[in-house]
Amino acid sequence: MSELTPVEIKDLTLEKLRQIFEIRAADISVYIGNHGRVCLSSEIESACLNGAIVQVNLETAALEDVMDDSAFQYAFEKSQEEAA
């Protein structure tokens, strides 16, 4: 299989890009940021078209509250301990 050029990549339709995210979701982890000394990240749950963009939905987006995620809980507990 030949590699795509930057122009060919740019010319991918949004639907093709969405499909790439869906198909390769298991190979992607999204770095959200740091809270204190804890790095927060999430896996991709899905991707969809939202107007003129591809919207990537993280697993944490499925939660009612991101604080239900154990990594977020840990990060905020650690930051409160360090602040005390």
Backbone torsions as a table, in degrees:
resi	resn	phi	psi	omega
1	MET	NA	132.0	179.7
2	SER	-82.6	152.1	178.3
3	GLU	-75.3	146.8	175.9
4	LEU	-79.5	141.9	175.3
5	THR	-79.5	161.6	175.8
6	PRO	-55.2	-36.7	178.4
7	VAL	-66.0	-42.3	179.3
8	GLU	-65.8	-37.7	177.4
9	ILE	-64.6	-45.4	179.1
10	LYS	-61.7	-31.5	-178.0
11	ASP	-82.5	-2.5	176.4
12	LEU	-60.8	140.5	176.5
13	THR	-70.7	159.4	177.0
14	LEU	-60.7	-35.8	178.6
15	GLU	-64.1	-41.3	177.5
16	LYS	-64.1	-42.3	178.4
17	LEU	-62.4	-42.3	176.6
18	ARG	-59.6	-44.0	179.4
19	GLN	-61.5	-39.2	178.5
20	ILE	-60.8	-46.5	178.0
21	PHE	-60.3	-44.0	-180.0
22	GLU	-63.0	-47.9	-176.0
23	ILE	-69.8	-37.3	-175.9
24	ARG	-100.2	12.3	-176.7
25	ALA	-52.8	-38.7	-178.9
26	ALA	-66.7	-16.2	-178.5
27	ASP	-98.5	3.6	-174.7
28	ILE	-124.8	132.8	171.0
29	SER	-123.8	134.3	-176.9
30	VAL	-100.5	122.2	176.0
31	TYR	-78.8	122.0	-178.2
32	ILE	-91.6	-41.4	-179.9
33	GLY	150.9	-173.2	179.3
34	ASN	-106.9	148.1	167.4
35	HIS	-132.7	108.5	-171.9
36	GLY	66.0	-126.7	179.9
37	ARG	-102.3	14.8	-177.5
38	VAL	-107.5	126.4	175.4
39	CYS	-85.8	127.4	179.9
40	LEU	-103.8	135.0	178.1
41	SER	-148.4	168.8	178.1
42	SER	-151.9	154.6	176.6
43	GLU	-87.2	161.7	177.8
44	ILE	-82.5	129.1	175.6
45	GLU	-91.1	-42.8	-178.2
46	SER	-163.5	172.1	174.5
47	ALA	-139.9	143.6	179.9
48	CYS	-145.9	164.4	174.0
49	LEU	-84.9	134.0	178.0
50	ASN	-133.7	88.2	-175.0
51	GLY	67.6	-124.1	-176.1
52	ALA	-97.4	24.1	178.3
53	ILE	-137.3	163.4	169.7
54	VAL	-96.7	121.6	178.4
55	GLN	-95.0	122.8	178.6
56	VAL	-100.6	121.4	-179.3
57	ASN	-101.3	124.4	179.6
58	LEU	-86.5	160.6	178.0
59	GLU	-58.2	-35.5	-179.7
60	THR	-65.4	-22.2	179.5
61	ALA	-68.7	-21.0	-179.5
62	ALA	-78.0	-12.0	-179.1
63	LEU	-79.4	149.3	173.5
64	GLU	-64.1	-35.3	-177.7
65	ASP	-144.4	128.7	-178.5
66	VAL	-60.0	-19.5	178.0
67	MET	-70.6	-9.1	173.2
68	ASP	-73.5	-14.8	178.2
69	ASP	-79.5	130.2	-175.9
70	SER	-61.4	-34.0	178.7
71	ALA	-67.2	-41.0	177.1
72	PHE	-65.2	-42.8	178.1
73	GLN	-58.3	-47.7	-179.3
74	TYR	-60.9	-45.5	-178.4
75	ALA	-61.0	-44.7	-178.5
76	PHE	-72.7	-34.4	174.9
77	GLU	-63.0	-44.8	179.6
78	LYS	-62.6	-41.7	-178.3
79	SER	-68.1	-34.0	176.8
80	GLN	-69.3	-38.2	176.5
81	GLU	-63.0	-42.7	-179.0
82	GLU	-68.9	-30.2	-179.9
83	ALA	-76.0	-23.6	-177.0
84	ALA	-77.2	NA	NA
